[in-house]
Amino acid sequence: MDSVRQNKVSRLIQKELSTLFQQECKEYCAGSMVSITSVRVSPDLSYAKIYVSIFPSSTVEKIMESLSNYNKNIRFLLGKKVGKQLRIIPELRFFVDDSLDYIEKIDTLLK
């Protein structure tokens, strides 16, 4: 169960990363639509698991490789945005959120 502080930090990171991907990190996404679906922060606020949804799903491997290569740059840009609110900028780990593909698959099976 997450604490109130963890929830606040995760919402802050999700909001700032989503605006960051829309404005400053377009070249990391290589023309695909990347959205931050959820963020999970560790209890000591030093690690953050970021779940991203990528459209079209054919470019998932390419985008995830790009995000892992530019992880330090993304963390630096995030630190510039939230540096006044957080003492420690968490380590970022990106994961694919394939829940939309799963929902689509279930929907087609039910029809």
PyMOL commands that place a pseudoatom at each C-alpha (Angstrom):
pseudoatom trace, name=CA, resn=MET, resi=1, chain=A, elem=C, hetatm=0, pos=[0.000, 0.000, 0.000]
pseudoatom trace, name=CA, resn=ASP, resi=2, chain=A, elem=C, hetatm=0, pos=[1.409, 3.340, -1.052]
pseudoatom trace, name=CA, resn=SER, resi=3, chain=A, elem=C, hetatm=0, pos=[1.691, 6.235, 1.348]
pseudoatom trace, name=CA, resn=VAL, resi=4, chain=A, elem=C, hetatm=0, pos=[0.244, 9.671, 0.683]
pseudoatom trace, name=CA, resn=ARG, resi=5, chain=A, elem=C, hetatm=0, pos=[3.726, 11.013, -0.052]
pseudoatom trace, name=CA, resn=GLN, resi=6, chain=A, elem=C, hetatm=0, pos=[4.388, 8.264, -2.603]
pseudoatom trace, name=CA, resn=ASN, resi=7, chain=A, elem=C, hetatm=0, pos=[1.105, 9.014, -4.348]
pseudoatom trace, name=CA, resn=LYS, resi=8, chain=A, elem=C, hetatm=0, pos=[1.857, 12.740, -4.500]
pseudoatom trace, name=CA, resn=VAL, resi=9, chain=A, elem=C, hetatm=0, pos=[5.356, 12.177, -5.863]
pseudoatom trace, name=CA, resn=SER, resi=10, chain=A, elem=C, hetatm=0, pos=[4.143, 9.663, -8.439]
pseudoatom trace, name=CA, resn=ARG, resi=11, chain=A, elem=C, hetatm=0, pos=[1.426, 12.041, -9.673]
pseudoatom trace, name=CA, resn=LEU, resi=12, chain=A, elem=C, hetatm=0, pos=[3.969, 14.869, -9.876]
pseudoatom trace, name=CA, resn=ILE, resi=13, chain=A, elem=C, hetatm=0, pos=[6.421, 12.746, -11.860]
pseudoatom trace, name=CA, resn=GLN, resi=14, chain=A, elem=C, hetatm=0, pos=[3.660, 11.504, -14.170]
pseudoatom trace, name=CA, resn=LYS, resi=15, chain=A, elem=C, hetatm=0, pos=[2.467, 15.037, -14.887]
pseudoatom trace, name=CA, resn=GLU, resi=16, chain=A, elem=C, hetatm=0, pos=[5.930, 16.448, -15.498]
pseudoatom trace, name=CA, resn=LEU, resi=17, chain=A, elem=C, hetatm=0, pos=[7.107, 13.529, -17.627]
pseudoatom trace, name=CA, resn=SER, resi=18, chain=A, elem=C, hetatm=0, pos=[4.014, 13.705, -19.814]
pseudoatom trace, name=CA, resn=THR, resi=19, chain=A, elem=C, hetatm=0, pos=[4.567, 17.407, -20.515]
pseudoatom trace, name=CA, resn=LEU, resi=20, chain=A, elem=C, hetatm=0, pos=[8.274, 16.717, -21.010]
pseudoatom trace, name=CA, resn=PHE, resi=21, chain=A, elem=C, hetatm=0, pos=[7.549, 14.085, -23.669]
pseudoatom trace, name=CA, resn=GLN, resi=22, chain=A, elem=C, hetatm=0, pos=[5.098, 16.400, -25.418]
pseudoatom trace, name=CA, resn=GLN, resi=23, chain=A, elem=C, hetatm=0, pos=[7.395, 19.429, -25.517]
pseudoatom trace, name=CA, resn=GLU, resi=24, chain=A, elem=C, hetatm=0, pos=[11.087, 18.666, -25.152]
pseudoatom trace, name=CA, resn=CYS, resi=25, chain=A, elem=C, hetatm=0, pos=[11.653, 14.940, -25.784]
pseudoatom trace, name=CA, resn=LYS, resi=26, chain=A, elem=C, hetatm=0, pos=[9.952, 14.492, -29.145]
pseudoatom trace, name=CA, resn=GLU, resi=27, chain=A, elem=C, hetatm=0, pos=[13.148, 13.171, -30.746]
pseudoatom trace, name=CA, resn=TYR, resi=28, chain=A, elem=C, hetatm=0, pos=[13.319, 10.275, -28.237]
pseudoatom trace, name=CA, resn=CYS, resi=29, chain=A, elem=C, hetatm=0, pos=[9.899, 9.055, -29.359]
pseudoatom trace, name=CA, resn=ALA, resi=30, chain=A, elem=C, hetatm=0, pos=[10.755, 8.886, -33.087]
pseudoatom trace, name=CA, resn=GLY, resi=31, chain=A, elem=C, hetatm=0, pos=[7.320, 9.961, -34.323]
pseudoatom trace, name=CA, resn=SER, resi=32, chain=A, elem=C, hetatm=0, pos=[5.313, 7.614, -32.112]
pseudoatom trace, name=CA, resn=MET, resi=33, chain=A, elem=C, hetatm=0, pos=[2.726, 8.633, -29.565]
pseudoatom trace, name=CA, resn=VAL, resi=34, chain=A, elem=C, hetatm=0, pos=[4.064, 7.919, -26.075]
pseudoatom trace, name=CA, resn=SER, resi=35, chain=A, elem=C, hetatm=0, pos=[1.873, 8.437, -23.027]
pseudoatom trace, name=CA, resn=ILE, resi=36, chain=A, elem=C, hetatm=0, pos=[2.695, 7.887, -19.362]
pseudoatom trace, name=CA, resn=THR, resi=37, chain=A, elem=C, hetatm=0, pos=[-0.034, 5.639, -17.962]
pseudoatom trace, name=CA, resn=SER, resi=38, chain=A, elem=C, hetatm=0, pos=[1.199, 5.271, -14.383]
pseudoatom trace, name=CA, resn=VAL, resi=39, chain=A, elem=C, hetatm=0, pos=[4.184, 5.821, -12.114]
pseudoatom trace, name=CA, resn=ARG, resi=40, chain=A, elem=C, hetatm=0, pos=[5.092, 3.708, -9.082]
pseudoatom trace, name=CA, resn=VAL, resi=41, chain=A, elem=C, hetatm=0, pos=[7.566, 5.143, -6.601]
pseudoatom trace, name=CA, resn=SER, resi=42, chain=A, elem=C, hetatm=0, pos=[9.530, 3.083, -4.077]
pseudoatom trace, name=CA, resn=PRO, resi=43, chain=A, elem=C, hetatm=0, pos=[8.940, 3.775, -0.352]
pseudoatom trace, name=CA, resn=ASP, resi=44, chain=A, elem=C, hetatm=0, pos=[12.255, 5.637, -0.029]
pseudoatom trace, name=CA, resn=LEU, resi=45, chain=A, elem=C, hetatm=0, pos=[11.429, 7.676, -3.188]
pseudoatom trace, name=CA, resn=SER, resi=46, chain=A, elem=C, hetatm=0, pos=[14.703, 6.710, -4.867]
pseudoatom trace, name=CA, resn=TYR, resi=47, chain=A, elem=C, hetatm=0, pos=[13.296, 4.560, -7.691]
pseudoatom trace, name=CA, resn=ALA, resi=48, chain=A, elem=C, hetatm=0, pos=[10.389, 5.168, -10.021]
pseudoatom trace, name=CA, resn=LYS, resi=49, chain=A, elem=C, hetatm=0, pos=[8.810, 2.631, -12.357]
pseudoatom trace, name=CA, resn=ILE, resi=50, chain=A, elem=C, hetatm=0, pos=[7.277, 4.458, -15.276]
pseudoatom trace, name=CA, resn=TYR, resi=51, chain=A, elem=C, hetatm=0, pos=[4.720, 2.592, -17.360]
pseudoatom trace, name=CA, resn=VAL, resi=52, chain=A, elem=C, hetatm=0, pos=[4.402, 3.926, -20.911]
pseudoatom trace, name=CA, resn=SER, resi=53, chain=A, elem=C, hetatm=0, pos=[1.847, 3.186, -23.581]
pseudoatom trace, name=CA, resn=ILE, resi=54, chain=A, elem=C, hetatm=0, pos=[3.216, 3.392, -27.120]
pseudoatom trace, name=CA, resn=PHE, resi=55, chain=A, elem=C, hetatm=0, pos=[1.191, 3.795, -30.291]
pseudoatom trace, name=CA, resn=PRO, resi=56, chain=A, elem=C, hetatm=0, pos=[1.659, 2.237, -32.841]
pseudoatom trace, name=CA, resn=SER, resi=57, chain=A, elem=C, hetatm=0, pos=[2.613, -0.956, -31.071]
pseudoatom trace, name=CA, resn=SER, resi=58, chain=A, elem=C, hetatm=0, pos=[4.950, -2.006, -33.899]
pseudoatom trace, name=CA, resn=THR, resi=59, chain=A, elem=C, hetatm=0, pos=[7.592, 0.466, -32.661]
pseudoatom trace, name=CA, resn=VAL, resi=60, chain=A, elem=C, hetatm=0, pos=[7.664, -0.668, -29.019]
pseudoatom trace, name=CA, resn=GLU, resi=61, chain=A, elem=C, hetatm=0, pos=[11.180, -2.171, -29.053]
pseudoatom trace, name=CA, resn=LYS, resi=62, chain=A, elem=C, hetatm=0, pos=[12.658, 0.838, -30.841]
pseudoatom trace, name=CA, resn=ILE, resi=63, chain=A, elem=C, hetatm=0, pos=[11.078, 3.343, -28.451]
pseudoatom trace, name=CA, resn=MET, resi=64, chain=A, elem=C, hetatm=0, pos=[12.009, 1.369, -25.320]
pseudoatom trace, name=CA, resn=GLU, resi=65, chain=A, elem=C, hetatm=0, pos=[15.615, 1.172, -26.516]
pseudoatom trace, name=CA, resn=SER, resi=66, chain=A, elem=C, hetatm=0, pos=[15.600, 4.908, -27.133]
pseudoatom trace, name=CA, resn=LEU, resi=67, chain=A, elem=C, hetatm=0, pos=[14.159, 5.595, -23.663]
pseudoatom trace, name=CA, resn=SER, resi=68, chain=A, elem=C, hetatm=0, pos=[16.788, 3.418, -22.005]
pseudoatom trace, name=CA, resn=ASN, resi=69, chain=A, elem=C, hetatm=0, pos=[19.571, 5.128, -23.977]
pseudoatom trace, name=CA, resn=TYR, resi=70, chain=A, elem=C, hetatm=0, pos=[18.366, 8.633, -23.066]
pseudoatom trace, name=CA, resn=ASN, resi=71, chain=A, elem=C, hetatm=0, pos=[17.424, 7.730, -19.476]
pseudoatom trace, name=CA, resn=LYS, resi=72, chain=A, elem=C, hetatm=0, pos=[20.024, 10.055, -17.927]
pseudoatom trace, name=CA, resn=ASN, resi=73, chain=A, elem=C, hetatm=0, pos=[18.962, 12.982, -20.114]
pseudoatom trace, name=CA, resn=ILE, resi=74, chain=A, elem=C, hetatm=0, pos=[15.301, 12.455, -19.254]
pseudoatom trace, name=CA, resn=ARG, resi=75, chain=A, elem=C, hetatm=0, pos=[16.144, 12.281, -15.549]
pseudoatom trace, name=CA, resn=PHE, resi=76, chain=A, elem=C, hetatm=0, pos=[18.200, 15.495, -15.854]
pseudoatom trace, name=CA, resn=LEU, resi=77, chain=A, elem=C, hetatm=0, pos=[15.322, 17.330, -17.557]
pseudoatom trace, name=CA, resn=LEU, resi=78, chain=A, elem=C, hetatm=0, pos=[12.915, 16.004, -14.925]
pseudoatom trace, name=CA, resn=GLY, resi=79, chain=A, elem=C, hetatm=0, pos=[15.280, 17.227, -12.205]
pseudoatom trace, name=CA, resn=LYS, resi=80, chain=A, elem=C, hetatm=0, pos=[15.240, 20.711, -13.700]
pseudoatom trace, name=CA, resn=LYS, resi=81, chain=A, elem=C, hetatm=0, pos=[11.426, 20.702, -13.547]
pseudoatom trace, name=CA, resn=VAL, resi=82, chain=A, elem=C, hetatm=0, pos=[10.855, 19.231, -10.057]
pseudoatom trace, name=CA, resn=GLY, resi=83, chain=A, elem=C, hetatm=0, pos=[14.161, 20.039, -8.366]
pseudoatom trace, name=CA, resn=LYS, resi=84, chain=A, elem=C, hetatm=0, pos=[12.546, 22.570, -6.044]
pseudoatom trace, name=CA, resn=GLN, resi=85, chain=A, elem=C, hetatm=0, pos=[9.869, 20.117, -4.891]
pseudoatom trace, name=CA, resn=LEU, resi=86, chain=A, elem=C, hetatm=0, pos=[11.927, 16.935, -4.458]
pseudoatom trace, name=CA, resn=ARG, resi=87, chain=A, elem=C, hetatm=0, pos=[15.178, 16.519, -2.617]
pseudoatom trace, name=CA, resn=ILE, resi=88, chain=A, elem=C, hetatm=0, pos=[16.168, 13.374, -4.502]
pseudoatom trace, name=CA, resn=ILE, resi=89, chain=A, elem=C, hetatm=0, pos=[15.239, 12.830, -8.139]
pseudoatom trace, name=CA, resn=PRO, resi=90, chain=A, elem=C, hetatm=0, pos=[14.408, 9.122, -8.423]
pseudoatom trace, name=CA, resn=GLU, resi=91, chain=A, elem=C, hetatm=0, pos=[16.117, 6.681, -10.769]
pseudoatom trace, name=CA, resn=LEU, resi=92, chain=A, elem=C, hetatm=0, pos=[13.815, 6.103, -13.716]
pseudoatom trace, name=CA, resn=ARG, resi=93, chain=A, elem=C, hetatm=0, pos=[12.943, 2.671, -15.082]
pseudoatom trace, name=CA, resn=PHE, resi=94, chain=A, elem=C, hetatm=0, pos=[10.662, 2.442, -18.093]
pseudoatom trace, name=CA, resn=PHE, resi=95, chain=A, elem=C, hetatm=0, pos=[8.243, -0.441, -18.673]
pseudoatom trace, name=CA, resn=VAL, resi=96, chain=A, elem=C, hetatm=0, pos=[5.713, -1.088, -21.423]
pseudoatom trace, name=CA, resn=ASP, resi=97, chain=A, elem=C, hetatm=0, pos=[2.074, -0.874, -20.393]
pseudoatom trace, name=CA, resn=ASP, resi=98, chain=A, elem=C, hetatm=0, pos=[0.277, -3.194, -22.771]
pseudoatom trace, name=CA, resn=SER, resi=99, chain=A, elem=C, hetatm=0, pos=[-3.100, -3.051, -21.075]
pseudoatom trace, name=CA, resn=LEU, resi=100, chain=A, elem=C, hetatm=0, pos=[-4.697, -1.360, -24.106]
pseudoatom trace, name=CA, resn=ASP, resi=101, chain=A, elem=C, hetatm=0, pos=[-3.565, -4.204, -26.366]
pseudoatom trace, name=CA, resn=TYR, resi=102, chain=A, elem=C, hetatm=0, pos=[-4.919, -6.686, -23.833]
pseudoatom trace, name=CA, resn=ILE, resi=103, chain=A, elem=C, hetatm=0, pos=[-8.279, -4.897, -23.698]
pseudoatom trace, name=CA, resn=GLU, resi=104, chain=A, elem=C, hetatm=0, pos=[-8.464, -4.858, -27.495]
pseudoatom trace, name=CA, resn=LYS, resi=105, chain=A, elem=C, hetatm=0, pos=[-7.663, -8.571, -27.660]
pseudoatom trace, name=CA, resn=ILE, resi=106, chain=A, elem=C, hetatm=0, pos=[-10.386, -9.418, -25.103]
pseudoatom trace, name=CA, resn=ASP, resi=107, chain=A, elem=C, hetatm=0, pos=[-12.842, -7.209, -26.965]
pseudoatom trace, name=CA, resn=THR, resi=108, chain=A, elem=C, hetatm=0, pos=[-12.210, -8.992, -30.254]
pseudoatom trace, name=CA, resn=LEU, resi=109, chain=A, elem=C, hetatm=0, pos=[-12.585, -12.376, -28.572]
pseudoatom trace, name=CA, resn=LEU, resi=110, chain=A, elem=C, hetatm=0, pos=[-15.952, -11.398, -27.113]
pseudoatom trace, name=CA, resn=LYS, resi=111, chain=A, elem=C, hetatm=0, pos=[-17.368, -10.292, -30.451]
for i in range(1, 111): cmd.bond("trace and resi %d" % i, "trace and resi %d" % (i + 1))
show_as sticks, trace
zoom trace
